[in-house]
């Protein structure tokens, strides 16, 4: 899902949570920021693979690759490796859960992350994608072993 949708829906969800649960403005802000800033892992992937720090170039590169990906058949998609994006999986959530026992701020990061992931799952479902690429990065890594190329 595109960042602009994560920002918009993250803002709406944060405001709703603020009103229902009487959160503080800081707690609401943390949820909002977490609902889209976890996509920084996409940018880190771009920097690592393209050796380029341009956020603008990274955005355009992912948009172009997404357009190509969406046009592929399911069989063609299965031939390609999925990108490992470290903040989009159960492993990251487990780390956040453990951290939340030590600092309650992480609870609000978890909420924002869950908002983000739910939107990603909806997007995957809409495009008839398998959900594993956003469920577990370890599983994605294992599934990638039998494939020979990345589309992006």
N, C-alpha and C positions, 0 to 999 in steps of 0.2 A: 504494500500500500504506500502511496506517495506521502511524503512528509507533511504536505499541507493538510491532508485529511487527518493525520495523526494529531497535528496541532489543533485543528478545529474541533475534532471530536474529543480530544483530551481536555480542551478548555471547557467544553460543555459538560463532560462527565465530572470534571473537578468542581465546577460550580454546583452541580446537582449534589455531589457528595458533601460539599461545604454546607449547603442548605439543609440537607437531611440529617447529617451527623454533627452539625455545629462545629465543624473543624475550625482551627485557627487559620488565618490567612497564610501563615508560613507552611502549615501542613498541606493546605490546598495548593500552594505554589510548588511544593515538592512533588506532589502527585502529578500536577500538570507537566512540570519539567521532565519527570521520569517517563511520562507517557509518549514522549517523542525523542528525548535525548539518548535513549538506548540505541537509536539508529547510528550513533557515532561509530559503532562497530563496522558499519558499511564503509564509512570514510576510512577507518583504519585499514580495512581490507584493501581499499583502493591505494592508499599510501604504500602499503607493503608490496603490492603487486605492480603498481605503475611507477613507483618511486617519484611521485609527484604530490605536492602538498596543496594544490589548488582545489579548494572546496567546490568552486564553480565547475571545473573540469570533472571532478568526481561525480557531481550531480548529473551533468550531461552524459557522462559515460554510463552510469547506471540506468538512466532513462532510456538510452539507446539499446542497451543490453536487455532491458525489460521488454521493450517492444519486440525484439527478436525472439525472446523466450516465450512470450505469450502466443506468438504465431506458430510455434512448434507443435507437432502432434504429441500425444502422450508417449508414444513409442520413442520419438526423437528425444524427448526430455529425459527418458530413462537412460539414454546413452551418455548423457552428460553428468558430470559431477555437480553436486550442489555446493554452493559457497558455504564455508564455515564462518558463521557470524556469531561471535562468542557471547553476546548478550541476549540472544534469541533462543533460549532453551531452558529446559528444566534444571540443568546444571547451575546456571546463573541464579535461578530462583532459589535453589537449595542453599547456595552461598548467602543470598540475601536473607533467607529465613534464619540461618544461624547467626548472622550479624544482627538481626532484629532482637535477639535475646540480650544483646549487649547495648543496643542503642535503638530506641523506638523510632528514630528517623527512618530506619530501613523498612519499617512497616509501610510507610507512605511511599517509599520507592517501590516496594513490592506491588502496591495497589496501582501505581502508574504503569509499572511494567506489565501487569496483567491486563490493563486497559489496552496497551499497545499490542500485546500478543493476541488478545481476542480479536482486535481489528485485523491483524495479520492472518489469523485463522479464517476469518470471514472472507478475506481477499483470496486466500488459497482455495477455499471451498468454491467461491464464485468462479475462479479460473480452472476448476476441476483438477487442482494440484493435490499431491499427497502432503499430509500434514507433518511428516517426520522431519522435514528440513527446518521447521521452526519449533519442533518439540524437543529434540535432543541433538546437540551438536556431536556428542560421542557416537550416537547411532548414525548420524549423517556421515561422519568420518568413516565408519565401518562400511556403510553402503557405498561410499565413494571408491573403496579399494578395488572393486570390480569394474570400474568405469575408467575410461582412458583420457577424458578431456573435459575441461571446463568450457562452458559457453562464454562465461565472463571471467 
